[in-house]
């Protein structure tokens, strides 16, 4: 009986320690990476955004795991020399909140972004989506053919794929276990594994030494964002299987910038299929480049986007 009590006390001490560490780390991350923009109030939630520049408008929408700092660390400033640039935290990411529902699919996120743009006085814009947010751009092209004047898919997802996704995208929604993991183990595990996950996403390239600090990617280790990000990733393929059936309706211009060595969102399953389907689509495929061309070739990518989106 004594050893049972000792073991129970040890477990409680470990659990309490993990909980306190996670709470402290959450506060530290949000102090280190505070909001850098303003909020647009929508129906039951808010979108955090930044904007700068003048001229034709371009909207930057980040992919999974990240937040709008992914653009301030890469193409945001270069593009402001040519365009009015608006970058959003997608719902539930960064400092955007989430409505009271299980999942906002890409079409619902596109509607939210368009509602926010109307409040900001942006009547017409080119939308750019990196990775996961390629689905949001395609939804915007379909849903708002007058307001979304063109699309840029930056390593963007447009079609469903075979196979599943990593276990980490499932765990948070496992009853009881998922919430325990998110609130106790996620922070310490994430701090240890984050550099390896970033390196894997960049392959065959290398991230800059300060990528993690400049992008605030560790914000995804907050339980709420981790949970929403997991739903985003695991539910996207089934959504795209249905959305992609409508792509022949799109007649706006479409620019795709894709790394030839991108194994995360491979061009053969996304960009190449759109090239075959849409005569107005253009593909710029970058050799020896992985899933983050806007970080690896920032100047070149920004120039291609400006030439496409920032001309009256």
C-alpha positions as CSV (number, residue, x, y, z in Angstrom):
1,X,0.0,0.0,0.0
2,X,2.9,2.3,0.8
3,X,4.4,1.9,-2.6
4,X,1.1,2.5,-4.3
5,X,0.8,5.8,-2.4
6,X,4.4,6.8,-3.2
7,X,3.8,6.0,-6.9
8,X,0.5,7.9,-6.9
9,X,2.2,10.9,-5.3
10,X,5.0,10.7,-7.9
11,X,2.5,10.7,-10.8
12,X,0.7,13.7,-9.3
13,X,4.0,15.6,-8.9
14,X,4.9,14.9,-12.5
15,X,1.4,15.9,-13.8
16,X,1.5,19.1,-11.7
17,X,5.0,19.9,-13.0
18,X,4.0,19.4,-16.6
19,X,0.9,21.5,-16.2
20,X,2.7,24.3,-14.5
21,X,5.5,24.2,-17.1
22,X,3.0,24.3,-19.9
23,X,1.2,27.2,-18.4
24,X,4.4,29.1,-17.9
25,X,5.6,28.3,-21.5
26,X,2.2,29.4,-22.9
27,X,2.6,32.8,-21.2
28,X,6.2,33.1,-22.3
29,X,5.4,32.4,-25.9
30,X,2.5,34.9,-26.1
31,X,4.8,37.5,-24.4
32,X,7.6,36.7,-26.9
33,X,5.2,36.7,-29.9
34,X,2.4,39.2,-29.2
35,X,-0.2,40.4,-31.7
36,X,1.4,42.7,-34.3
37,X,-1.7,43.9,-36.1
38,X,-5.3,44.8,-35.6
39,X,-8.6,42.8,-35.3
40,X,-11.6,42.7,-37.5
41,X,-14.8,41.6,-35.7
42,X,-16.9,39.1,-37.5
43,X,-19.9,37.1,-36.5
44,X,-18.8,35.5,-33.2
45,X,-15.0,35.6,-33.8
46,X,-12.2,37.9,-34.8
47,X,-9.5,37.9,-37.5
48,X,-6.1,39.3,-36.7
49,X,-4.4,41.1,-39.6
50,X,-1.7,43.4,-40.7
51,X,-1.6,45.7,-43.8
52,X,0.8,48.1,-45.5
53,X,1.5,49.5,-48.9
54,X,-0.6,51.1,-51.6
55,X,-1.9,50.1,-55.0
56,X,-3.7,46.9,-56.1
57,X,-4.5,44.7,-53.2
58,X,-3.0,41.3,-52.5
59,X,-4.2,39.1,-49.6
60,X,-1.7,36.7,-47.9
61,X,-3.1,33.6,-46.3
62,X,-0.8,31.3,-44.4
63,X,-0.8,27.5,-44.3
64,X,-1.0,25.0,-41.5
65,X,1.0,25.2,-38.3
66,X,2.1,28.8,-39.0
67,X,0.6,32.3,-38.7
68,X,0.9,35.6,-40.5
69,X,4.5,36.0,-39.2
70,X,5.4,33.5,-41.8
71,X,4.9,36.3,-44.3
72,X,6.4,39.1,-42.3
73,X,9.6,37.0,-42.1
74,X,9.6,36.6,-45.9
75,X,7.6,38.3,-48.7
76,X,5.4,40.8,-46.9
77,X,7.8,43.8,-46.9
78,X,9.0,43.3,-50.4
79,X,5.5,43.2,-51.7
80,X,4.5,46.4,-50.0
81,X,6.7,48.3,-52.5
82,X,4.3,47.3,-55.2
83,X,0.9,46.5,-53.6
84,X,-1.4,47.1,-50.8
85,X,-0.7,43.9,-48.8
86,X,-3.1,42.4,-46.2
87,X,-2.0,39.3,-44.3
88,X,-4.4,37.4,-42.0
89,X,-4.1,34.9,-39.2
90,X,-6.5,32.2,-40.3
91,X,-9.3,31.4,-37.8
92,X,-7.9,29.7,-34.7
93,X,-4.3,30.5,-35.7
94,X,-2.0,33.2,-34.4
95,X,-4.3,35.7,-32.8
96,X,-7.4,35.1,-34.7
97,X,-10.2,33.4,-32.7
98,X,-12.5,30.6,-33.7
99,X,-16.3,30.4,-34.0
100,X,-18.3,27.9,-31.9
101,X,-18.1,25.0,-34.4
102,X,-16.0,21.9,-34.8
103,X,-14.3,22.9,-38.0
104,X,-14.3,25.8,-40.5
105,X,-13.6,24.4,-43.9
106,X,-11.7,26.3,-46.6
107,X,-14.9,27.8,-48.1
108,X,-16.1,29.0,-44.7
109,X,-12.6,30.5,-44.1
110,X,-12.8,32.2,-47.5
111,X,-16.1,33.7,-46.6
112,X,-14.7,35.1,-43.3
113,X,-11.7,36.6,-45.1
114,X,-13.9,38.2,-47.7
115,X,-16.2,39.6,-45.0
116,X,-13.1,41.1,-43.3
117,X,-11.8,42.6,-46.5
118,X,-15.1,44.3,-47.0
119,X,-14.7,45.9,-43.6
120,X,-11.2,47.1,-44.6
121,X,-12.5,48.6,-47.8
122,X,-10.8,46.1,-50.1
123,X,-13.2,45.6,-52.9
124,X,-11.1,43.5,-55.2
125,X,-7.9,41.6,-54.6
126,X,-5.6,38.8,-55.6
127,X,-5.5,36.1,-53.0
128,X,-2.3,34.2,-52.2
129,X,-2.3,31.0,-50.2
130,X,0.7,29.0,-49.0
131,X,0.3,25.2,-48.6
132,X,-3.0,24.4,-46.8
133,X,-4.3,27.9,-47.7
134,X,-4.2,27.0,-51.4
135,X,-7.6,25.4,-50.7
136,X,-8.8,28.8,-49.3
137,X,-7.7,30.6,-52.4
138,X,-9.4,28.1,-54.7
139,X,-12.6,28.4,-52.6
140,X,-12.3,32.2,-52.9
141,X,-12.0,32.1,-56.7
142,X,-15.1,29.9,-56.9
143,X,-17.2,31.8,-54.3
144,X,-16.3,35.4,-55.2
145,X,-15.5,35.5,-58.9
146,X,-15.8,39.3,-59.0
147,X,-14.0,40.2,-55.8
148,X,-11.1,37.7,-56.0
149,X,-9.5,38.8,-59.3
150,X,-6.8,36.2,-59.3
151,X,-5.1,33.6,-57.3
152,X,-1.5,32.7,-56.3
153,X,-0.8,29.2,-55.0
154,X,2.5,29.2,-53.2
155,X,3.2,25.4,-52.8
156,X,-0.6,25.4,-52.5
157,X,-2.9,22.4,-51.9
158,X,-5.7,22.1,-54.5
159,X,-6.5,18.4,-54.7
160,X,-7.0,15.4,-52.4
161,X,-4.3,12.9,-51.9
162,X,-3.9,9.2,-51.1
163,X,-3.0,8.1,-47.6
164,X,-3.5,9.7,-44.2
165,X,-1.7,12.3,-42.1
166,X,0.6,12.2,-39.1
167,X,-0.7,10.9,-35.8
168,X,-0.1,14.3,-34.2
169,X,-3.1,15.7,-36.2
170,X,-5.4,13.1,-34.6
171,X,-4.3,13.1,-31.0
172,X,-5.9,16.3,-29.7
173,X,-9.5,15.0,-30.5
174,X,-9.1,11.7,-28.8
175,X,-11.4,11.9,-25.8
176,X,-9.6,12.6,-22.5
177,X,-6.2,11.5,-23.8
178,X,-6.1,14.2,-26.4
179,X,-6.7,17.0,-23.9
180,X,-4.2,15.6,-21.4
181,X,-1.6,15.4,-24.2
182,X,-2.3,18.9,-25.4
183,X,-2.2,20.5,-21.9
184,X,0.6,18.4,-20.4
185,X,3.0,17.0,-22.9
186,X,2.6,19.2,-26.0
187,X,4.8,22.1,-24.8
188,X,7.8,20.1,-23.6
189,X,7.6,17.7,-26.6
190,X,7.2,20.5,-29.0
191,X,10.1,22.5,-27.8
192,X,12.4,19.5,-28.3
193,X,11.0,18.4,-31.7
194,X,10.2,21.7,-33.4
195,X,13.6,22.2,-35.0
196,X,13.5,18.8,-36.6
197,X,9.9,19.4,-37.9
198,X,11.0,22.7,-39.4
199,X,14.0,21.1,-41.1
200,X,11.8,18.4,-42.5
201,X,9.4,20.9,-44.0
202,X,12.3,22.8,-45.7
203,X,14.0,19.8,-47.3
204,X,16.1,19.8,-49.4
205,X,16.8,23.3,-48.3
206,X,17.8,24.6,-44.9
207,X,15.8,27.2,-42.8
208,X,17.6,30.3,-41.8
209,X,19.0,30.1,-38.2
210,X,16.4,32.6,-37.0
211,X,13.4,31.2,-38.8
212,X,11.8,29.8,-35.7
213,X,12.2,33.2,-33.9
214,X,11.1,35.3,-36.8
215,X,7.9,33.3,-37.6
216,X,6.7,32.6,-34.1
217,X,5.9,29.1,-35.3
218,X,6.0,27.8,-31.6
219,X,2.6,29.5,-31.1
220,X,1.1,26.3,-32.6
221,X,2.0,24.5,-29.4
222,X,-0.8,26.3,-27.6
223,X,-3.5,23.7,-27.0
224,X,-6.3,25.5,-28.9
225,X,-4.3,26.2,-32.0
226,X,-2.8,22.7,-32.0
227,X,-6.3,21.2,-31.9
228,X,-7.6,23.3,-34.7
229,X,-4.5,22.8,-36.8
230,X,-4.9,19.0,-36.5
231,X,-8.5,19.2,-37.7
232,X,-7.4,21.4,-40.6
233,X,-4.8,18.9,-41.8
234,X,-6.8,15.7,-41.4
235,X,-10.1,17.0,-42.9
236,X,-8.6,18.9,-45.8
237,X,-8.2,16.0,-48.3
238,X,-11.9,14.9,-48.2
239,X,-13.0,18.6,-48.6
240,X,-10.7,19.0,-51.6
241,X,-12.1,15.9,-53.2
242,X,-15.4,17.6,-53.5
243,X,-14.2,21.2,-54.1
244,X,-11.9,20.2,-57.0
245,X,-14.9,19.0,-59.0
246,X,-15.9,22.7,-59.5
247,X,-12.5,24.0,-60.7
248,X,-13.6,24.2,-64.3
249,X,-15.8,27.1,-63.3
250,X,-12.8,29.3,-62.5
251,X,-11.8,31.8,-65.1
252,X,-9.6,34.2,-63.2
253,X,-5.8,34.1,-63.8
254,X,-3.9,31.7,-61.6
255,X,-0.2,31.7,-60.8
256,X,1.4,28.7,-59.1
257,X,4.9,28.9,-57.6
258,X,6.1,25.4,-56.6
259,X,9.3,23.8,-55.5
260,X,10.3,21.0,-57.7
261,X,11.5,19.0,-54.7
262,X,8.4,19.7,-52.5
263,X,7.3,16.3,-51.0
264,X,4.8,17.9,-48.6
265,X,2.5,19.3,-51.3
266,X,4.0,17.8,-54.5
267,X,3.5,19.7,-57.7
268,X,2.5,16.6,-59.6
269,X,-0.7,16.2,-57.5
270,X,-1.6,19.8,-57.3
271,X,-0.1,22.3,-59.7
272,X,0.3,19.9,-62.6
273,X,-3.3,18.9,-62.4
274,X,-4.5,22.5,-62.5
275,X,-2.2,23.3,-65.5
276,X,-3.9,20.5,-67.4
277,X,-7.4,21.7,-66.3
278,X,-7.2,25.6,-66.5
279,X,-5.8,27.2,-69.6
280,X,-5.2,30.5,-67.8
281,X,-3.0,28.8,-65.1
282,X,0.7,29.4,-65.1
283,X,3.3,27.4,-63.2
284,X,6.7,28.6,-62.0
285,X,8.5,25.5,-60.7
286,X,11.7,26.2,-58.8
287,X,14.5,23.6,-59.1
288,X,16.0,22.1,-55.9
289,X,13.4,23.8,-53.8
290,X,11.1,22.3,-51.2
291,X,8.0,23.5,-49.4
292,X,9.1,27.0,-48.4
293,X,10.1,28.8,-51.6
294,X,9.1,32.2,-50.1
295,X,11.8,31.8,-47.5
296,X,14.5,30.1,-49.7
297,X,14.1,32.5,-52.7
298,X,12.4,35.5,-51.1
299,X,13.4,38.1,-53.6
300,X,12.6,36.0,-56.7
301,X,9.3,34.8,-55.4
302,X,8.2,38.3,-54.3
303,X,9.1,39.7,-57.8
304,X,7.1,37.0,-59.5
305,X,4.1,37.7,-57.3
306,X,4.3,41.4,-57.8
307,X,4.5,41.1,-61.6
308,X,1.4,39.0,-61.5
309,X,-0.7,40.7,-58.8
310,X,0.5,44.3,-58.5
311,X,-0.1,45.7,-62.0
312,X,-3.1,47.9,-62.5
